[in-house]
Amino acid sequence: MNNLQKNGYAKYDLMTSLDYEGIEADYKEILDYFEDLPIDDYAPEANRYRRYSRALVLPTSGTIEWLPTMQRDGEEFSAYFQGKFNPEHAGSYREFHSIGPSIQNNRLLQEIIMANYRETFWKEEDQIMPIHVGVHFVKLMVESDEDRAVSSPDCLHQDGEPFTFAHLVERSNVEGGTNAIGIPEVRGRQPEEADEGDLHEIFEITKPLESYGVYDSKVSHYVSPVEKGEDDTPGVRSVILIDYQLTVVADMDE
């Protein structure tokens, strides 16, 4: 039993554990890609930028297959549905600009996806079907002292997918971006509104590929808004979020 299964969350240092020849160049390619993420069309005032794509992990072969995208005005989009779990977009589909093929094929991104997958756990009968993977590239960026960049949802929450992992790509000249892990019952609250005993840990990820994962049914989680630090450069906090869920088989009795 790993820490994710035992505690409901776990922390990682993937730059160390995934170390291979060429990892720095692969990381730099991902870091550069984050510079031009498009604005989140669903919250243009939140100083949030993002791309999203979907893939399958095939358990028998341990390979990754990226799913097709949709065409909108000559651009590629991928759909995301979080059901009731995001109070800001409950019950609605959102379409995000897709992650480009060159980054989908980046070795480091694929290594991260598979490292996360190996941390997950499923019933034996579930592993005969592909595991669905959602990959979010999310950047919070503030350019003035008055700006705030906010994650969605801005409260302790659960995602609805069984497992979600967050990997830091860049943290530069920011205040905030603090993570909190709590019991499921405090979802919908701010960390300061929860009793101290209902929060497992409050921490920050600060180094490239410093990461954490959550087992959704066992915990709630949160990241605080980002504000600009003391330097004259923009404040940036960029992360890769990766979620994992089962292939759902239709109930023929419905």
Secondary structure, DSSP 8 states (H G I E B T S, - for coil): --HHHHHSEEEEEHHHHT--TTHHHHHHHHHHHHTT--B-TT-GGGTEEEEEEEEEEETTTTEEEE---EEETTEEEEEEE-TTS-TTSTT-EEEEE---HHHHT-HHHHHHHHHHHHH----GGGGGS-EEEEEEEEEEEE-STT--B--SSSSSB--SSSEEEEEEEEEESEEE--EEEE-GGGTTS-GGGS-GGGEEEEE---STTEEEEEETTT-EEEE--EEE-SSSS-EEEEEEEEEEEE-----TT-
